Amino acid sequence: MTQQDGSASRYQKIPLPLHCYDESGHIKPPLMLYLCAIWLCKGLVVLILSASLRDNATALISLFYPDTGHWYQSVIPAMFGITSLLILSLRDTLRARNALQWQRQVKHILLAGLSVSVIIQLRLVAINHGQFEWASGILLLVSLACAGYLLRSRHVVLFVRDAND
């Protein structure tokens, strides 16, 4: 820094790399935020994939969800994921209309959906009397990892804080 006329010029350091900002200077949502929302929509993704396989449409659903009641339960967290994806896709419109802290709402919606997903997975473990299954273990681990990311990520914290500016 050079000093001119006796006062030091001050530069404000940005907390994230430049690729994390959009054209108007606001922080873009992190990619992992989208992945967490898509993770919540996994029941609907299986439905779309099974609908594209016309020969054995129910075979794919029964492969991932042996009991159809489990598939219906997986649609509940998908509603949270779809809502957050919809809000994220309308972020420029919501920012222009000064919608009330929509960024914070996305984080809370995703955390609520992940909580419901974890509760459903723990219920399935209880139904199996605590017997370990790889599928439910992996689903539970990924859901908890997504929740941990949303709670601990600096990028998400700065993204939510950007709503107040």
N, C-alpha and C positions, 0 to 999 in steps of 0.2 A: 504494500500500500504506500502510496506517496502522499506526502502532506503538502497541501496548498493553503495558503493564507492562515496557517497556524492551526487549522482544525483537520483532524483525520477524517477522511471520507469513510463512511461505513457501508459495508456490503452485507446484505442479509443472505445467509447460507440457506439454500433450500434443503429440506430434510430428506427428499427422495431424488433419485436420478431423473433427468429430464424426460425420459420416455414414459414416466409415470404421470405426466401432466397432459391435459388436453390443450387444444388451441387457445382456450380462454383462460388458462392458468389454473384450472381446478384439477384436483387429483382424480385420476381415473380409477375405477374399481379394479382391484387386483384380480388376476386370472383365477386365483384359487377361490375367490368369492363365487365366480360363475361355476367352477367345478363343484363346490359345495352344494349349490342350488341344483345342478344336474344330478348330483349324487342322491339328493332327496327325490328326484323324479325317476329313480331307477325302475320302479314298478310300471310306470307309463312307457319307459323305453322298452322294457320287455314286451309290453302289449303291442307297441308299434312294430317291433321286430317280428313278433308272432303273427301279426296281421299281414306282414309282407310275405310270410311263408304260407301260401295258401294251402299247400298239401297237408301240413301238420301244424296248424295254427295253435291248437291246444297242447301239442307236445312240448313246445318251447316254454310255455307258461308252467306246465307241470314239471319240467326239468328244474326250473328255478324255484317254483312254489308248488311243492307236492300237494299241499292242501289249498284249495281255492280260497278259503277264508284268509289265509296268510297273504295271498295276493291282494285281496280287498283291503286288508289292513295296510299294505304298502302304498296304497293310493292316498291314504290320509296324509302322510308326510309330503307326498308329491304336490298336494295343493299348496303347501307352504313354499315349495321350490318354484312352482309355476308363478305364484304371486311375487316372489322376490325377483325372478327373471323378468317379469313384466315391468316391475318398478325400475329395475336396472336398465331395461331397454328404453324407458321413457324418461331417463334422467335429465336430458336437456330440456324437455318440455316442463318437467316438474321444477327444475331450477329456474326457468324463465317465469314460471307462475308463483315462485316463492312458496312452494308447498312446504308444509311444516316438517322440517327435519326428516325428509324421506330417507336420507342415507342411514340415519340411526334406526329407522323402522326396518330397513332391509336387514340389518344385522340382527335385530330382535326377532324378525320373522324367521330368519335362517336358524337362529338358536332355538326357537320354539319348535321348528320342524325337526331339528336334530334331536331335541329332547324327546319328542314323540317317537321318533325312530328308535332311540335307545330304549325307551320304555317298551316298545313293541318287541325289540330283540330280547330284552330281559324277560318278558312274558313268555316268549318262545323257549328260552332256556329253562324257565320254571315249568313249562308244560312237559319238557323232556326230562324233568327231575334232575336238572343239573348235568346231564350227560353231555360231554363235549362233542360239538360238531364243528367242522372246519368252516362251513358256510356261515353259520351264525357267529362264530368267533371273528371271522374276517369282516363281516358286516358291522358288528359291534365296534371293532377296532377302527375301521375307517370312519364311522360316525363320530366316535370319540375324538379321533384325530382332527376331523373337520371342526368340531366344537372347540377343541383346544386352539386351533389356528385362529378361529374367529375371536377368541378371547385374548390371545397373546400377540397377535400380529401387529407390528408397528404400522404397516401399510394400512390395515383396516382401521386402526385407531386414528391415523391421520386423515383417512378418507371420511370417517364419521365427523371428525373435528372440522373438516372443510365445509360441512353443512352450516356451521355457525358463522362462517366468514361471508 
